[in-house]
Amino acid sequence: MEIKIVKSDDDFKELLPIVATKEFLQSKSDIFGWFVSDEFILPYIVEKKFIFKRMIFTYSVIVRAVSHDISQKEFLNKVVQLSKSLNIDFIYQPYAFAVFEDIPAGCIFTKFGSYKVDLTKSEDELFKSLHSKHRNVIRKAQKNGLNIYNGIKYKDESYNLIKDTLIRQNQPYMSKDSIEKMNELLGKNIEFYIIKNQDKVEGSAIILYNKHEAYYLLAGSSMKTSAGAMNLLVWQIMLDMKKKGVESFDFVGARIKPQTGSKFEGIQRFKSRFGSTLKEGYLWKMPIKPFKYNLFRFVTWLYYKVNNKAYAGDIIDQELKNG
């Protein structure tokens, strides 16, 4: 099996979800490409941070042709070897929607998943598949006259609420410049949503999509929201994506066994009740140069320490720690 690193998606763009396209990769880094064989495609970016050079996969392995001669594991083993030619220090945790079916030998990994909704079902089927509590609060929010708006003119309101939400939760957030660059390169495939109760913005979301899949990329809510506000917002987004011919809706990332009572358990309960199915797989990473990888971890820990924050590690670290 021959694997090549290519810099253009012209030969296979129709196969790619939006987060594997040139436009998305370009919005994240100037260094990007795809590992390609006759059977599989794997998109990547390379980020340079200080003295560190790390590779990140923006999606999992994309099947180009069904083959009984080569497995995804064998493909990933060869990808790891070939990635050394790019002079990277380590392969970092992939994005939360990059849930791999298999992993290469010797990697650091954890089980992970993502909740997905099949948008090819009819609207009636989709609504019936919602949990009864979701259906009830959606009806209540509709009755109470909450209004949903989307489009480029709501970009700032949508982003600002997401940023405020993540700051409140002591979570990292995407910079405004990153959002602007994504909008510049993915303008036809990005939507900004807000939901209002009278003049108050109570919820927001940023959605990336193409015909294959829509991604609930970022979302935020006010400290006090009306009953069903976020439920109604997500439901309307699903309907809008369906009308655009999108096949699937991805809620972006789910821990397989979230701790009881944790915020992750609550978030995943919310996602699971939209008639979604949990796709299970793995997140993984690989030190290519162990000294640089460990130095990166120490520098990151030190940065958090200086800023009086606790460094919990990436999702893989957190899940391995929690068992």
C-alpha positions in Angstrom: 0.0 0.0 0.0 1.3 3.4 -1.0 0.5 6.5 1.1 1.2 10.0 -0.1 1.0 13.4 1.5 -0.9 15.7 -0.8 -1.6 19.4 -0.6 -4.8 19.6 -2.6 -8.2 18.0 -2.2 -9.2 18.4 -5.8 -9.2 14.6 -6.5 -11.5 13.8 -3.5 -13.2 16.9 -2.3 -16.7 15.5 -2.8 -16.0 12.8 -0.2 -15.0 15.2 2.5 -17.0 16.5 5.4 -16.5 20.3 5.9 -13.9 19.8 8.6 -11.7 17.9 6.2 -11.8 20.4 3.3 -9.0 22.7 2.2 -11.0 25.8 3.4 -11.3 24.5 6.9 -7.7 23.3 7.2 -6.5 26.6 5.8 -8.6 28.5 8.4 -6.6 26.6 11.1 -3.0 26.6 9.9 -0.8 27.6 6.9 0.6 24.0 7.1 -1.9 21.4 6.1 -2.6 18.4 3.8 -4.0 14.9 3.6 -2.5 11.4 4.0 -3.9 9.6 1.0 -4.0 6.0 -0.2 -6.2 4.2 -2.7 -8.4 3.2 0.3 -8.3 6.0 2.9 -7.9 9.8 3.4 -6.8 11.5 6.6 -6.7 15.3 6.9 -4.2 17.1 9.1 -2.8 20.5 10.1 0.5 21.4 11.7 0.6 24.1 14.4 3.8 25.8 15.6 3.7 27.0 19.2 7.0 28.5 20.5 9.6 25.8 19.9 7.0 23.1 19.4 5.6 21.6 16.2 2.5 19.5 16.6 0.3 17.7 14.1 -3.5 17.6 14.6 -6.0 15.5 12.7 -9.2 17.4 12.0 -11.2 14.3 11.2 -10.9 10.6 11.5 -10.1 8.2 8.7 -12.3 8.7 5.6 -13.0 5.6 3.6 -12.3 6.2 -0.1 -12.8 2.6 -1.2 -13.7 -0.6 0.6 -10.7 -2.9 0.8 -10.0 -6.2 2.4 -6.3 -5.9 1.9 -5.5 -3.1 4.3 -7.1 -2.1 7.7 -7.4 1.3 9.2 -4.9 0.3 11.8 -2.3 -0.6 9.2 -3.0 2.7 7.4 -2.6 4.7 10.7 0.7 2.8 11.5 2.0 4.0 8.1 0.7 7.5 8.7 2.7 7.7 11.9 5.9 6.7 10.2 5.3 9.1 7.3 4.5 12.0 9.6 8.1 12.0 10.8 9.1 13.4 7.4 7.2 16.6 8.3 9.7 17.1 11.3 6.9 17.3 13.9 7.5 16.8 17.6 4.3 15.0 18.4 0.8 14.1 17.1 -1.6 15.9 19.4 -5.1 15.0 20.4 -7.5 15.4 17.4 -10.5 17.6 17.3 -13.5 16.3 19.3 -15.4 15.3 16.1 -12.5 13.2 14.9 -13.6 9.9 16.6 -11.4 7.1 15.2 -12.6 3.6 14.6 -9.1 2.2 15.2 -5.7 3.4 16.5 -2.1 2.9 15.6 0.3 0.8 17.6 2.0 2.4 20.6 -0.2 5.5 20.8 -1.8 7.1 23.9 -5.5 6.8 23.6 -8.9 6.9 25.3 -12.4 5.7 24.3 -14.5 8.6 23.1 -17.6 9.3 21.1 -20.0 11.8 19.5 -23.7 12.0 19.4 -25.2 12.1 15.8 -28.6 12.6 14.4 -29.7 11.1 11.1 -31.3 14.1 9.2 -32.5 11.9 6.3 -35.5 11.0 8.5 -38.7 13.0 8.1 -39.5 15.9 10.3 -42.2 13.9 12.0 -39.8 11.0 12.7 -37.2 13.4 14.0 -39.6 15.1 16.4 -41.0 11.8 17.6 -37.5 10.6 18.3 -36.9 13.5 20.7 -37.1 12.7 24.5 -40.6 13.7 25.8 -39.0 16.4 28.0 -37.3 17.9 25.0 -40.6 17.9 23.1 -42.5 19.5 26.0 -40.0 22.4 26.6 -39.7 23.0 22.8 -43.4 23.5 22.6 -43.4 25.7 25.6 -40.6 27.9 24.2 -42.5 28.2 20.9 -45.7 29.2 22.8 -43.8 31.8 24.8 -42.7 33.5 21.6 -39.0 33.0 21.7 -37.4 34.1 18.3 -34.5 32.5 16.4 -32.3 34.5 14.0 -29.4 33.4 11.9 -27.0 34.9 9.4 -23.8 36.9 9.2 -25.2 40.0 10.9 -25.6 37.9 14.1 -22.0 36.8 14.1 -20.8 39.1 16.9 -23.8 38.5 19.2 -23.4 34.8 18.7 -19.6 34.8 19.4 -19.8 37.1 22.4 -22.3 34.9 24.2 -20.2 31.8 23.5 -17.1 33.5 24.8 -18.9 34.7 27.9 -20.2 31.2 28.5 -16.8 29.6 28.3 -15.2 32.2 30.5 -17.9 31.6 33.1 -17.2 27.9 32.9 -13.4 28.5 33.1 -12.9 26.9 29.7 -10.7 28.0 26.8 -12.4 29.8 24.0 -11.7 30.4 20.3 -10.4 33.8 19.5 -12.4 36.3 17.5 -9.7 36.3 14.8 -10.2 32.6 14.4 -13.9 33.0 13.9 -13.3 35.8 11.4 -10.9 33.6 9.4 -13.3 30.7 9.4 -16.0 33.0 8.2 -13.7 34.4 5.5 -12.9 31.0 4.1 -16.1 29.1 4.9 -18.7 31.8 4.5 -21.0 29.6 2.5 -20.8 26.8 5.0 -21.0 28.5 8.3 -24.1 29.8 10.2 -24.4 32.0 13.2 -27.5 31.6 15.4 -29.0 33.4 18.3 -32.3 32.9 20.2 -34.0 35.9 21.9 -36.6 36.4 24.5 -37.9 39.8 23.6 -34.6 41.8 23.4 -32.4 39.5 25.4 -30.1 37.0 23.7 -30.4 33.8 25.7 -28.6 31.3 23.5 -26.3 31.1 20.5 -24.5 28.6 18.2 -22.0 28.5 15.4 -22.6 25.7 12.9 -20.3 24.3 10.1 -21.8 22.2 7.4 -21.8 20.7 4.0 -24.0 18.0 2.4 -22.4 15.3 4.5 -22.6 16.6 8.0 -23.4 19.7 10.2 -21.3 20.3 13.3 -22.6 21.9 16.5 -19.2 23.6 16.7 -19.7 26.1 19.5 -22.7 27.1 21.7 -23.4 29.5 24.5 -26.2 30.5 26.8 -27.0 33.3 29.2 -26.8 32.7 33.0 -30.6 32.6 33.1 -32.5 31.2 30.1 -36.2 30.7 29.5 -37.5 27.1 29.6 -36.6 25.3 26.4 -34.6 28.1 24.8 -31.6 26.0 23.9 -33.7 23.0 23.1 -35.7 25.1 20.6 -32.6 26.6 19.1 -31.0 23.2 18.5 -34.3 21.8 17.1 -34.5 24.7 14.6 -30.9 24.3 13.6 -31.5 20.6 12.8 -34.6 21.5 10.7 -32.6 24.2 8.8 -29.8 21.8 8.1 -32.2 19.1 6.9 -33.8 21.7 4.5 -30.3 22.3 3.1 -29.9 18.6 2.3 -27.4 17.9 5.1 -27.4 14.1 5.9 -26.3 14.1 9.5 -26.0 16.4 12.6 -23.0 16.0 14.9 -23.1 17.3 18.4 -19.3 17.3 18.6 -17.7 15.1 21.2 -18.9 12.9 24.1 -17.1 11.2 27.0 -18.1 7.5 27.2 -18.5 7.5 31.0 -18.8 11.1 32.3 -18.6 11.4 36.1 -21.9 11.3 37.8 -23.1 14.9 38.6 -20.5 16.5 36.4 -21.3 19.2 33.8 -20.3 16.8 31.1 -23.0 14.4 32.2 -25.6 17.2 32.0 -24.3 18.3 28.6 -24.4 14.8 27.2 -27.8 14.1 28.5 -29.0 17.2 26.6 -27.4 16.0 23.4 -28.6 12.4 23.7 -32.2 13.4 24.0 -32.4 14.7 20.5 -32.9 11.2 19.1 -29.2 11.0 18.5 -27.0 7.9 18.4 -23.6 7.7 20.2 -20.8 6.9 17.7 -18.1 5.3 19.8 -14.4 5.1 19.0 -11.1 6.7 20.1 -9.1 9.8 20.5 -5.4 9.3 20.3 -2.0 11.0 20.3 1.6 10.0 19.7 4.9 11.4 20.9 7.3 11.5 17.9 10.0 13.2 19.9 9.3 12.2 23.5 11.6 14.9 25.1 9.8 17.7 23.2 6.4 16.2 24.0 7.1 16.0 27.7 8.7 19.5 27.6 5.5 20.8 26.0 3.4 19.3 28.8 5.6 20.8 31.4 5.5 24.3 29.8 1.8 24.1 29.5 1.5 23.1 33.2 3.8 26.0 34.2 1.7 28.5 32.1 -1.4 27.4 34.0 0.4 27.5 37.3 1.7 31.1 36.7 -1.9 32.2 35.9 -3.3 30.5 39.0 -5.2 27.9 37.0 -5.2 24.1 37.4 -4.0 22.2 34.4 -6.1 19.1 33.8 -4.4 18.1 30.6 -6.2 17.4 27.3 -9.3 15.2 27.1 -7.2 12.0 26.7 -5.2 12.9 29.9 -8.5 13.6 31.8 -10.2 10.4 30.7 -7.1 8.3 31.6 -6.9 9.9 35.0 -10.5 9.3 35.7 -10.2 5.7 34.6 
